[in-house]
Amino acid sequence: MQDKYKILGLDPGTNLFGYAIIEIEGSKAKLITLGALKINSEYDHQDKLKEIFLQVQEIIETYLPRELSIEAPFFGKNVQSMLKLGRAQGVAIAAAITMGLKVNEYSPKKIKQSVTGNGNASKEQVSAMLENIFRVKIVKSELDATDALAAAYCHFNQCRNPLSKGKQYSGWAAFVKDNPEKTK
């Protein structure tokens, strides 16, 4: 019997916090849910962080994922925004760790590349590809949630990649040299 487990994908934010759960069985991924946590904009920053922590734990308790895949904050023009985003990400990671999840972090570029093949893809391109992969319709208002779904799907792809397991290789030639039985 194949191992069945769930991955929680998160796209951190202090006002909208995207989340998605995918279920993995063998080489197939199935969408379970996606959405965005709407954090009260009138909360001060500490209260927002507390709310993120509690809501992430509630999602984990509800869906029982085994792993977390989260989008890493990237440097933008506004340092204050980046710091707030980093705190939101840290609180989400802390919530996942306290619930026993393995945490995996990917850059926005890596996530986009994993889903579309293009690290510079737009949110709309990522969303369209995810619609095709999971055979669902995603509305524009769910773009934060699709970023979370993309993070979860990116981790699924990384787990299936023979180059990401165990020994690290510099490329396919090195992998084939060490694993000739895997070629035809």
C-alpha positions as CSV (number, residue, x, y, z in Angstrom):
1,M,0.0,0.0,0.0
2,Q,1.3,3.4,-0.9
3,D,2.0,6.1,1.7
4,K,-0.6,8.8,1.7
5,Y,0.1,12.1,3.3
6,K,-0.7,15.8,3.1
7,I,1.4,18.9,2.5
8,L,0.4,22.3,3.8
9,G,1.4,25.2,1.6
10,L,1.6,28.7,3.0
11,D,2.0,32.1,1.4
12,P,2.8,34.5,4.3
13,G,1.2,37.9,4.7
14,T,0.1,40.1,7.5
15,N,-3.3,41.0,6.1
16,L,-4.0,38.0,3.8
17,F,-2.3,34.7,4.5
18,G,-2.7,32.1,1.7
19,Y,-3.0,28.4,2.6
20,A,-3.6,25.2,0.6
21,I,-3.6,21.5,1.5
22,I,-2.7,18.8,-1.1
23,E,-2.9,15.1,-0.5
24,I,-0.1,12.9,-1.9
25,E,-0.6,9.3,-2.8
26,G,2.3,7.7,-4.7
27,S,3.1,10.0,-7.7
28,K,-0.3,11.9,-7.6
29,A,-1.2,15.1,-5.9
30,K,-4.8,16.0,-5.1
31,L,-6.1,19.4,-4.0
32,I,-8.0,19.1,-0.6
33,T,-8.6,22.8,0.1
34,L,-7.3,26.3,-0.5
35,G,-8.1,29.7,1.0
36,A,-6.8,32.9,2.5
37,L,-6.8,33.8,6.2
38,K,-8.0,37.4,6.5
39,I,-6.3,39.0,9.4
40,N,-8.1,41.9,10.9
41,S,-6.4,45.0,9.6
42,E,-7.2,47.0,12.7
43,Y,-5.1,44.6,14.9
44,D,-1.6,45.8,15.9
45,H,1.3,43.8,14.5
46,Q,1.7,41.6,17.6
47,D,-2.0,40.7,17.5
48,K,-1.8,39.8,13.8
49,L,1.2,37.5,14.5
50,K,-0.7,35.8,17.3
51,E,-3.8,35.3,15.0
52,I,-1.5,33.8,12.3
53,F,0.0,31.4,14.8
54,L,-3.4,30.3,16.1
55,Q,-5.0,30.0,12.7
56,V,-2.1,28.0,11.2
57,Q,-2.4,25.6,14.1
58,E,-6.1,25.3,13.5
59,I,-5.5,24.4,9.9
60,I,-3.0,21.8,11.0
61,E,-5.4,20.3,13.5
62,T,-8.2,20.2,10.9
63,Y,-6.3,18.7,8.0
64,L,-3.4,16.9,9.7
65,P,-0.6,17.6,7.1
66,R,2.8,16.0,7.6
67,E,4.9,18.7,6.0
68,L,4.8,22.5,5.5
69,S,6.0,24.2,2.4
70,I,6.3,27.9,2.7
71,E,7.2,30.8,0.5
72,A,10.3,32.6,1.7
73,P,10.0,36.4,1.9
74,F,12.0,38.2,-0.8
75,F,13.7,41.5,-0.6
76,G,11.6,44.4,-2.0
77,K,11.9,48.1,-1.9
78,N,10.2,48.5,1.5
79,V,12.3,47.1,4.3
80,Q,9.6,47.5,6.9
81,S,7.2,45.4,4.8
82,M,9.8,42.7,4.4
83,L,10.5,42.6,8.1
84,K,6.7,42.2,8.9
85,L,6.4,39.5,6.2
86,G,9.4,37.7,7.7
87,R,7.8,37.8,11.1
88,A,4.6,36.4,9.8
89,Q,6.5,33.6,8.1
90,G,8.5,32.9,11.3
91,V,5.3,32.7,13.4
92,A,3.7,30.3,10.8
93,I,6.9,28.1,10.9
94,A,6.8,28.1,14.7
95,A,3.2,27.1,14.7
96,A,4.0,24.2,12.3
97,I,7.1,23.1,14.3
98,T,5.1,23.0,17.5
99,M,2.6,20.8,15.8
100,G,5.3,18.4,14.6
101,L,5.5,19.3,10.9
102,K,8.6,19.1,8.8
103,V,9.2,22.6,7.4
104,N,10.4,23.3,3.8
105,E,11.1,26.8,2.5
106,Y,11.3,27.8,-1.2
107,S,12.0,31.1,-2.9
108,P,9.2,32.6,-5.0
109,K,11.3,32.1,-8.1
110,K,11.9,28.4,-7.3
111,I,8.1,27.9,-6.7
112,K,7.2,29.6,-10.0
113,Q,9.8,27.6,-11.8
114,S,8.6,24.3,-10.3
115,V,5.0,25.0,-11.4
116,T,5.4,26.7,-14.7
117,G,9.0,26.1,-15.8
118,N,9.5,29.9,-15.7
119,G,10.9,31.5,-12.5
120,N,9.6,34.8,-13.6
121,A,6.0,33.7,-14.3
122,S,3.2,36.0,-13.3
123,K,0.6,35.1,-10.6
124,E,-1.9,34.6,-13.4
125,Q,0.4,32.2,-15.2
126,V,1.0,30.2,-12.0
127,S,-2.8,30.1,-11.3
128,A,-3.6,29.0,-14.9
129,M,-1.0,26.1,-14.6
130,L,-2.4,25.0,-11.2
131,E,-5.9,25.0,-12.7
132,N,-4.7,22.7,-15.3
133,I,-2.7,20.4,-12.9
134,F,-5.4,20.1,-10.3
135,R,-8.4,20.4,-12.7
136,V,-10.0,23.2,-10.7
137,K,-11.2,26.7,-11.4
138,I,-9.4,29.4,-9.4
139,V,-10.9,32.8,-9.2
140,K,-8.8,36.0,-9.2
141,S,-9.7,36.7,-5.5
142,E,-7.9,33.5,-4.6
143,L,-4.4,34.4,-5.9
144,D,-2.9,34.5,-2.4
145,A,-4.3,30.9,-2.0
146,T,-2.8,29.9,-5.3
147,D,0.6,31.0,-4.2
148,A,0.2,28.7,-1.2
149,L,-0.9,25.9,-3.5
150,A,2.1,26.5,-5.7
151,A,4.4,26.3,-2.7
152,A,2.8,22.9,-1.7
153,Y,3.1,21.6,-5.3
154,C,6.7,22.8,-5.5
155,H,7.6,20.7,-2.5
156,F,5.8,17.7,-4.0
157,N,7.9,18.2,-7.1
158,Q,11.1,18.5,-5.1
159,C,10.3,15.2,-3.3
160,R,9.8,13.4,-6.6
161,N,13.1,14.7,-8.0
162,P,15.8,12.1,-7.7
163,L,18.4,14.9,-7.5
164,S,16.9,16.3,-4.4
165,K,17.1,13.0,-2.4
166,G,20.2,11.8,-0.5
167,K,23.4,12.5,-2.3
168,Q,23.5,15.9,-4.2
169,Y,24.6,15.8,-7.8
170,S,25.9,18.6,-10.0
171,G,23.7,17.6,-12.9
172,W,22.1,14.7,-14.8
173,A,25.5,13.5,-16.1
174,A,26.8,13.0,-12.5
175,F,23.5,11.3,-11.5
176,V,23.7,8.9,-14.5
177,K,27.3,8.1,-13.8
178,D,26.5,7.0,-10.2
179,N,23.2,5.3,-11.2
180,P,23.7,3.6,-14.6
181,E,20.9,1.0,-13.8
182,K,18.4,3.9,-14.0
183,T,19.0,4.6,-17.7
184,K,17.9,2.6,-20.7
